[in-house]
Amino acid sequence: MTAAQVWPAPAKINLMLRVVGRRADGYHLLQTVFQFVDLCDSLSFGVRSDGLIRRINQIPGVAEQADLVVRAARLLQHATGSPLGAEIRVEKRIPMGGGLGGGSSDAATTLVALNRLWGCGLDRGALMRLGLQLGADVPVFVHGHAAWAEGVGEELTDIDPPAPIYLLLAPPLHVDTGKIFQDPELTRNSPRITIRDFLAGEHGNDCLGVVRKRYPALAQAYDWLGQTLEARLTGTGACLFAACNGRDEAEQLLRERPPGVDGFVVQGMNRSPLLDEL
């Protein structure tokens, strides 16, 4: 087995989210904007010659065979016919179930890293198509650039919004995304907007009302943050964020955050650090 290499898997935030329709298969049609932040998981890959794929460390609540990194590695192996395997270590820093895309980012990093380490030779478009089989957010992490997204989130247009320091709050709860999208009170017919509308300040999230109603602890944290800054929900939550006027302001608010709410000061990024490994 070759020595392991370490690759980053950044978190994402949704700077805006609109639900503009629903497909016949039940998937919702979205408009959203993805931006990366410098809160990253770290993945290590050791190449095996026997074809075996293993995650070699424990992650509470995530069984090895169900982990998206294992599924991503096996998908790439099957798609390319590679005889190689891998031992994968995942060091989690991104809160799970918070709408930051940690699992999807880990899967994307697995596809990108093993494509290189196994010598598969797939281009970025092919990896994005594979990633879509694992989840709607995976392609943007493979793509590696902040993006305006449509469809179910896979139709990407590069965009370079401001990339400030953010205060990121993680209330102690897990939002069930499926139940949010099934909720009869969710708006599903928002008018489409343009990139220009977003850049002019359209930052709404159609999931916010339903999430606030279902999760009072999140609503309390949102209201606290909104007293000082423009509070925003990423995806279906549970994480909240706000653009700050510099790191000092973010650090001060982090110290003052409500009891029991985890928090991070992060830098917005329009280019994924994953691309730097290539």
JOFEN-V715336 format. One record per residue. N is the residue number from 1. RES is the residue in one small letter. SS is DSSP state (H for helix, E for strand, - for the rest). BURIAL is b if it has 16 or more other ideal C-beta (glycine too) atoms within 10 Angstrom, else e. D_LAST is the distance of its C-alpha to the last C-alpha in Angstrom with 2 decimals. Layout:
BEGIN
n={N	N}
res={RES	RES}
ss={SS	SS}
burial={BURIAL	BURIAL}
d_last={D_LAST	D_LAST}
END
This chain:
BEGIN
n={1	2	3	4	5	6	7	8	9	10	11	12	13	14	15	16	17	18	19	20	21	22	23	24	25	26	27	28	29	30	31	32	33	34	35	36	37	38	39	40	41	42	43	44	45	46	47	48	49	50	51	52	53	54	55	56	57	58	59	60	61	62	63	64	65	66	67	68	69	70	71	72	73	74	75	76	77	78	79	80	81	82	83	84	85	86	87	88	89	90	91	92	93	94	95	96	97	98	99	100	101	102	103	104	105	106	107	108	109	110	111	112	113	114	115	116	117	118	119	120	121	122	123	124	125	126	127	128	129	130	131	132	133	134	135	136	137	138	139	140	141	142	143	144	145	146	147	148	149	150	151	152	153	154	155	156	157	158	159	160	161	162	163	164	165	166	167	168	169	170	171	172	173	174	175	176	177	178	179	180	181	182	183	184	185	186	187	188	189	190	191	192	193	194	195	196	197	198	199	200	201	202	203	204	205	206	207	208	209	210	211	212	213	214	215	216	217	218	219	220	221	222	223	224	225	226	227	228	229	230	231	232	233	234	235	236	237	238	239	240	241	242	243	244	245	246	247	248	249	250	251	252	253	254	255	256	257	258	259	260	261	262	263	264	265	266	267	268	269	270	271	272	273	274	275	276	277	278}
res={m	t	a	a	q	v	w	p	a	p	a	k	i	n	l	m	l	r	v	v	g	r	r	a	d	g	y	h	l	l	q	t	v	f	q	f	v	d	l	c	d	s	l	s	f	g	v	r	s	d	g	l	i	r	r	i	n	q	i	p	g	v	a	e	q	a	d	l	v	v	r	a	a	r	l	l	q	h	a	t	g	s	p	l	g	a	e	i	r	v	e	k	r	i	p	m	g	g	g	l	g	g	g	s	s	d	a	a	t	t	l	v	a	l	n	r	l	w	g	c	g	l	d	r	g	a	l	m	r	l	g	l	q	l	g	a	d	v	p	v	f	v	h	g	h	a	a	w	a	e	g	v	g	e	e	l	t	d	i	d	p	p	a	p	i	y	l	l	l	a	p	p	l	h	v	d	t	g	k	i	f	q	d	p	e	l	t	r	n	s	p	r	i	t	i	r	d	f	l	a	g	e	h	g	n	d	c	l	g	v	v	r	k	r	y	p	a	l	a	q	a	y	d	w	l	g	q	t	l	e	a	r	l	t	g	t	g	a	c	l	f	a	a	c	n	g	r	d	e	a	e	q	l	l	r	e	r	p	p	g	v	d	g	f	v	v	q	g	m	n	r	s	p	l	l	d	e	l}
ss={-	-	-	-	E	E	E	E	E	E	E	E	E	E	E	E	E	E	E	E	E	E	-	-	-	-	-	E	E	E	E	E	E	E	E	E	E	E	E	E	E	E	E	E	E	E	E	E	-	-	-	-	E	E	E	-	-	-	E	-	-	E	-	H	H	H	-	H	H	H	H	H	H	H	H	H	H	H	H	H	-	-	-	-	E	E	E	E	E	E	E	-	-	-	-	-	-	-	-	-	-	H	H	H	H	H	H	H	H	H	H	H	H	H	H	H	H	-	-	-	-	-	-	H	H	H	H	H	H	H	H	H	-	-	-	-	-	H	H	H	H	H	H	-	E	-	E	E	E	E	-	-	-	-	E	E	E	E	-	-	-	-	-	-	E	E	E	E	E	E	-	-	-	-	-	-	H	H	H	H	H	H	-	-	-	-	-	-	-	-	-	-	-	-	H	H	H	H	H	-	-	-	-	-	E	-	-	H	H	H	H	H	H	H	-	H	H	H	H	H	H	H	H	H	H	H	-	-	-	-	-	E	E	-	-	-	-	-	E	E	E	E	E	-	-	-	H	H	H	H	H	H	H	H	H	H	-	-	-	-	-	E	E	E	E	E	E	E	E	-	E	-	H	H	H	H	-	-}
burial={e	e	e	b	e	e	b	b	b	b	b	b	b	b	b	b	b	b	b	b	e	e	e	e	e	e	e	b	b	b	b	b	b	b	b	b	b	b	b	b	b	e	b	b	b	b	b	b	e	e	e	e	b	e	b	e	e	e	e	e	e	b	e	e	e	e	b	b	b	b	b	b	b	e	b	b	b	e	b	b	e	b	e	b	b	b	b	b	b	b	e	b	e	b	b	e	b	b	b	b	b	b	b	b	b	b	b	b	b	b	b	b	b	b	b	b	b	b	e	b	e	b	e	b	e	b	b	b	e	b	b	b	e	b	b	b	b	b	b	b	b	b	b	b	b	b	b	b	b	b	e	b	b	b	e	b	e	e	b	e	b	e	b	e	b	b	b	b	b	b	b	e	b	e	b	e	e	e	e	b	b	e	e	e	e	b	e	e	e	b	e	e	e	e	e	e	e	b	e	e	e	b	e	b	b	b	b	b	e	b	b	b	e	b	b	e	e	b	b	e	b	b	e	b	b	e	e	e	b	e	b	b	b	b	b	b	b	b	b	b	b	b	b	b	e	e	e	e	b	b	e	e	b	b	e	e	b	e	e	e	b	e	b	b	b	b	e	b	b	b	e	b	b	b	e	e	e	e}
d_last={21.33	18.27	17.58	15.71	12.28	12.18	9.93	11.34	13.29	14.99	18.49	19.70	23.08	25.11	26.62	29.15	30.21	32.92	34.28	35.60	36.82	36.67	35.95	38.53	36.45	36.60	33.07	33.23	32.01	30.21	29.17	26.76	24.18	21.06	19.62	17.35	18.76	17.58	19.34	16.79	17.22	15.41	14.67	14.92	14.63	16.86	17.11	20.76	22.53	25.27	23.56	24.49	22.37	23.38	22.68	24.13	25.17	27.63	26.97	30.36	31.25	28.35	29.38	26.83	27.63	27.42	24.10	21.52	18.86	21.27	22.12	18.55	17.98	21.35	20.79	17.73	19.81	22.76	21.13	19.65	22.35	20.09	22.46	20.04	20.20	18.66	20.00	18.45	19.42	19.23	20.28	21.70	22.18	22.26	25.87	26.42	28.41	28.09	26.45	23.13	21.21	20.20	20.73	18.96	15.89	16.01	16.38	13.44	11.12	13.01	12.53	8.76	8.60	11.64	10.83	8.30	10.80	13.76	12.80	14.11	12.70	13.28	12.21	11.51	15.30	16.18	14.08	15.76	19.07	18.69	17.87	21.04	23.04	22.16	22.89	23.11	20.65	17.74	16.68	16.19	13.74	11.67	12.34	11.08	13.85	17.42	19.65	23.27	23.77	26.76	28.06	27.38	24.29	22.10	23.11	20.69	21.21	18.96	21.04	20.96	23.71	24.72	22.54	25.25	25.81	26.89	29.29	28.27	31.14	31.11	34.68	35.59	35.57	33.62	34.00	34.56	32.57	34.57	37.84	36.80	36.09	39.34	41.44	44.16	43.96	40.35	40.30	38.93	40.04	38.64	38.80	35.54	34.37	32.14	29.13	31.74	33.80	30.96	30.22	34.00	34.07	34.23	32.49	34.55	33.58	35.97	35.49	36.75	40.46	40.25	37.99	40.36	43.35	41.98	40.56	42.96	40.96	38.04	40.55	41.93	38.58	37.84	41.26	40.84	37.58	39.19	42.01	39.80	36.77	35.69	34.83	32.45	31.54	28.01	28.21	31.26	30.89	31.88	29.76	31.05	29.63	30.94	29.66	31.23	32.58	30.46	29.53	33.16	34.43	31.79	32.59	36.29	36.07	34.00	36.91	39.40	37.78	40.13	40.88	38.82	35.92	32.59	30.55	27.45	26.76	23.31	21.48	20.64	17.19	16.49	12.70	11.02	9.46	7.24	5.35	5.33	3.81	0.00}
END
